[in-house]
Amino acid sequence: MPYLERDGDVFVLYLGNEGQTDNENRFHPDWIDAVHGLLDEVEASEGPAALVTVATGKFYSNGLDTDWLFANFERNCWYVDRVHTLYSRLLAFPMATVAALNGHAFGAGAMLATSHDFRVMRADRGYWCLPEVHLGMPFTVAMNALVTGRLTNQVALEAMTTGRRYGADDAIAAGIVEAKADADKVLATAIERAAALAGNRKPNLPVIKKALHGRTLEGLAIETTPENLKFAP
């Protein structure tokens, strides 16, 4: 399960099990609850602070837990709305957030990275990708709001309709991520960037973020229903 460490003023939220390098960090409902619990802990802290999320091994996150989803498909709308809560929370999080993409970020995992303020991507391998078009899966109304709110229209169109896999250089050129680093420096680079922003943790920061992302947050708040989720297992 996810766990939390601290490096000075920077909280580092690891998305996978401590010591495990092959975890895809998929969004099981228990995993979502655990992440929210750790974010509660971060928010309860005092003083200057910033947040970095990272994982270990090959994956940052492969997104939806499709095994759980198809085994519990009658709860599919409830499930994706739980996923959406992570995006909304990070968009308006009351401190700077940086995603350290140590490996692949696919589907809902790519959207998780996109919900952060900034992203640092591993330079030599790993992709940011929205593969839904190849999987025959739709984007929920909320997911569409997130992607189109955070990316330019043409980049969103390409990412959503072609399933293109963006490496670090292409992701920087498209404005999906802001920086790249060698594999052994991704986390340190993200922490350095976050630490420089820790002093911005003031009451006005979440106000600024909520206004900045107002339309996206409104879209993320739209409840998923069978009528607006045209998807069959």
N, C-alpha and C positions, 0 to 999 in steps of 0.2 A: 504493500500500500504506500501511497505518497508519504513523505516525511519532510521535516523542516530543519534547516540549519541556519546559522547566522554568521556573517562575515562583516564585522564592524556594524555599520548602519544598514547593511543589506541583508534582508531575509532571502534565503535560497530555498525554494520549494522544489523538491525532487518529485517527479511525477511517478516514479516506479519504486519497486522494492529495493531497500538498501542492499548493495552488493550484487544485485542482479543486472546483467547486461543484455539479456535477450527479451526483456519485457516490452511488449508493444504499447503499453500504457493506454489501453482502450478504456472507454468510458462506461464501465460497469456502474450501476446505480450506487453501489457501496463506495466505489472510487470517487464518484462525484461528491457524495456526502463527505468523504474524507478530505477532499480538496477544500470544500467549503469550510470544514472545521479548522483546517490549517489557516485559511484566509481570515477566519474569525480571530484566531490567535495573533496573526500579524496585525490586524486592525486594532486589537486590544492593547498593543504596545504603545509606548509614549516616546516622544522625541523624534528627531530626524530619522527617516527610514525610507527604504525603497525595496522593491520586490523583484527578484529574478526567478524565473521558472526554468528548469532544465531536467534532463533525464540522463541515463547512462546507456552506453552501448550504441546499437545501430539505429534506434528509434527515439525521436522526441515523443511522438504520439501517432498511432494509426487510427485514432478517432473512435467512431461508434463501436460498441461491443456487439457485433452482429450475431454472435452466438446467443447472447442473452436476448437480443431483440427478436430474433426469429423464434426462440423458445417461449417468448412472452408477447407475441405479436398483438394480442388484444390490448396491450398497454403501450402500444407504439407512440401514440400522441403524448401520453404522459411522459414517456421516456425522453423524447426529443425536446420537450419543453424543459425537462430537468437539465439537459445539455445546454439549452439556451441560457439558463441562469448563470452558467459560468462565464459566458461571453458578456452578458450584461454587467456582471459584477466586476470583471476586469476592466471593461471600458470606463467605468466610473470609479475605479478603485482610488482611494484617497491618498495615494502616493504614486511615485513613478514606477512603472512596470517595464521589465525588459525580458523578452523570451530569448533564451540561449538555445538555439536549434542545433543540438549536438548530432542529429541524424534526421531521418525521414520525418516529415510532418505531412500526413495525408488526411484528406477529407476533413472530418470534424477536428482532427488534430491540427491541420493547417489553419482552420478557423480559430482555434484556441490561440495559436501564435499571433494571428491577425488581430485578436482582441487586446493585445498588449500595446503599450505606447510605442515601444521600439523592439527591434529584433536584430540579433547577431546570429549569423548562419555559418556553419562549418564550411570551410572553403573547398575542401578536396572531394567531399562526397556527401550524399544526402540530398533529398528533393523536397520542395514544397509543392504540393499537388492537390487538386480537387478532382478525383477520379470518378465522381458520380455519374457523368455522362456515359462512361464505359460500363458502369455497373448497373445501369438501368434504374438508378435511384434519383428521386427528385431532390431539389433543395426546398426546405420548408420556407414559408414566408419569412420567418425570422432569420434563417441562414442567408436568404437572398438579401435581406436588409443589411446584414453584417458585411457581406462580401462587397456589395455595391456601394455601401457607405464608406468602406475603408480603402477601396481600390478605385482607380480611374475606371471609367466606363469600358474603355477598350480592353484594359487588362482584365477586368472582371469578365467581359465577354469571352476573351480567349481562354482564361482559366476555367470558366464554368462550362463552355461548350466544346472545348477540345481536350480537356483533361491533361494539358501540357504539364510536364514535369520541369520545374524550374530549379536549376542548380544555383549556387550562390551568386555568380556573376549575372545570370539572367534575372534572378530575383531582385538584385540591386537595381539593375537597369529598368525593371518594371515598377519599381517603387514598392515591392512587396516586403523587402527587408532593407535595413539601412547600412549594414556592415557585415563583413565576413572576417573569419579568423581561422588560423590553423586548428586542427582538432584538439590539441592540448591547451589551446588558449581561448576557446570559445567561451567557457564559463568565466574565466578571469576577465576577458574583455567586456562581457555583459555586466559583471559585478562592478568593474571600473566605471562603466557608463552609468549604472544605477547609482553608485555612490556619489557621483558628481551631482546627482539630482535629489539626493536624500533631504537636503535642506529645504526643498520646495514643499515638503509635507506641512501644509498649513490649511486652515479651514476653507480657504478659497479654492484650493485645487480641485476637489470633487465638484464644486459648483461650476468651475470652468469646464471640466470634462463633461459633465451632464449637459451643459449648453452646447458644447462642441459636437457631441454625439447625439444630440436630441432626437433627430429623425431616425437614426439607427436604433437607438434605445426604444423608441416607439414601435419600430418594426419588430424588435426582439421580444417585445411584450405581447405581441399578437398570439393568442392561444392557437395551438395546432389542433385542427379538427379533421375528421375523415374527409370533409368536403374540400379543405384546402391542402390536404396531403394525399395526392393521387399516387398511391403506391401499394402494390400487392406483393406478398412474399413469393 
